[in-house]
Amino acid sequence: MPEAITDNLDLWTSALLVKSTAGRGNNGKLEAYGVKKLRELILELAVRGKLVSQDASDEPASVLLKRIQAEKAKLIAEGKIKKDKPLPPISNDEIPFELPKGWLWTTLASISLVNPRNNAEDNSPASFVPMTMIGTKFNSLHDQEARLWKEIKQGFTHFAEGDIGVAKITPCFENSKACVFSGLLSGVGAGTTELHIVRPLNATLSPRFVLAYLKSPQFLLVGETRMTGTAGQKRLPKEFVESNPFPLPPLPEQHRIVAKVDELMALCDQLEQHQTHSLEAHQTLVEALLGTLTRVESQQEFSAAWARITSHFDTLFTTEASIDQLKQTILQLAVMGKLVPQDPNDEPVRMLLERVSEIKVGLVGEGKLKGQKVLTGNEQQTASSLFPSNWQLVCLGDLVSVMDAGWSPACQPEPSPNDAEWGVLKTTAVQVMQYLQEENKVLPHDKEPKPQYEVKAGDILITRAGPKNRVAISCLVEATRPRLMISDKIIRFHLVEVGIYERYISLCLNAGVTAEYLEASKSGMAESQMNISQDKLRLAPIPLCPINEQHRIVAKVDELMALCDALKARFADAQAIQLHLADAIVEQAVC
């Protein structure tokens, strides 16, 4: 059945599983799902006797089993091991699949020692192996630390050269942490207590065939259902390792199987490495080409750079990461004035700012607003050179009429069930340019709500405190249910009501010089707990353009983001088909 592997190499390398990662831009991480399934298929075929052909001249497994049992009886008679408790015979219902001729079903308890102890001199060197030093791949080698045997003989799991160890605790077991111990100092070692150990008897088993069995999908899936204990602390019982049906091949075939598994796992490594390099090269190319768009100075250069990209659109934007990079570039171009052409007939920004100033002077005169600091002339001149001549760089505070933070009373973790109940927004309600009203905590009935903190449509929200990657995340509230209050870790502000487009300001907060300023303005003793103050937020630079251009920019962004979402959906559909094909081939191959 190896043709199921070699005849589908294109599928194994093209099937990628997308995993989202947190943070600005939400770039997707691609996991080599096809190669992962290929590794599983190889191990499953190995233990089913479908990876190499059988040889009629091999000593059958039934004879091998008698030899193993004779060896165990000898060791028992010599007092070197204890007699096992008899296990019930394997019933037909327990047999998971049919074995090739010359194989037989047995158990590891019948052909090996499970969780044995070592005898060694106290001052002899030995190897110490914690769980972190054990790999998950079939061909992974374990690391080790040098210790004296007397330091580790108590309180740790014992193992010896050639023993097989398998993790028994979740999630290490499900992640297939298992290895054959080799290169041990003095031939002995000890390590994490979260291992079960299998010790073959005098070269009667190939340790790495046993390893293939312990890493096979069938063993892992059934073992997961037999784990005991509480969530997060579940463990695989020793009895399962001892009594689960074990497919025993002739010893020469065990060695042939292991050699073929090694050969095919090396192929998997090559496929995975090629895939990684291809993805990295692809992403580097995408970033380089998109970077040319933000660096050009004239409309003619921009048109040429954009033409180069659009002519290769279908080959450039074929991963989630590349599409997210395109989205971020679109936002960057939008707030640099390169996404739509300028119109000389637009009302100058100067007149818009005059109206803003008039209103704010009135508010200051009424004592409703304090005067705010503005950028210095040098800062304005330097930054303004990055934008069209009819744009102007201003402070966010120059455009804001009200800025406040909310209230964080002690609440239950469950969300407010409906809009008849008051709730307090969590910081996770504020995502990059997305408002999630369901991310809230219900206000206890013994606390009075504070309606002045109720979130309204038109509010712009920005996270004030939290882990570094969750500070200064902002969104515009375009619609919301009633009776939701902002917490004190969320800053809210309103723009002066003179026609400034809230959606354009929201774009600015998430790209270009504004986003760069916000990132640099975060402070704190550790990345796990940082913040940004209202004073720093007021000083955030905003590249302001004419109001008509603000609307044209937002409309173009909406159009291009819809194109990106369509590309991503097409990519997701194609990947789903590849994943289903990979699963189908695995299922067909092991039947």
Secondary structure, DSSP 8 states (H G I E B T S, - for coil): -THHHHTTHHHHHH--EEEE--STT--EEEE-HHHHHHHHHHHHHHHHT-SS---TTS--HHHHHHHHHHHHHHHHHTTSS----------GGG--S---TT-EEE-HHHHEEES------TTSEEEEE-GGG--SSTT-----EEEEHHHHSSSSEEEETT-EEEE-BTTTTTTT-EEE--S-GGGEEEE-SSEEEEEESTTSS-HHHHHHHHHSHHHHHHHHHH-BSSTT--B--HHHHHHS-EEE--HHHHHHHHHHHHHHHHHHHHHHHHHHHHHHHHHHHHHHHHHHHHH--SHHHHHHHHHHHHTTHHHH--SHHHHHHHHHHHHHHHTTT-SS---TTS--HHHHHHHHHHHHHHHHHTTSS-------HHHHHHHHTTS-TT-EEEEHHHHEEEEEE-------SS--SSTTS-EEE-GGGEETTEE-TT-EEE--TTS---GGGB--TT-EEEE-EESGGGTT-EEE-S---SSEE--TTEEEEEE-TTT--HHHHHHHTTSHHHHHHHHHT-EEEETTEEE--HHHHHT-EEEE--HHHHHHHHHHHHHHHHHHHHHHHHHHHHHHHHHHHHHHHHHHHH-
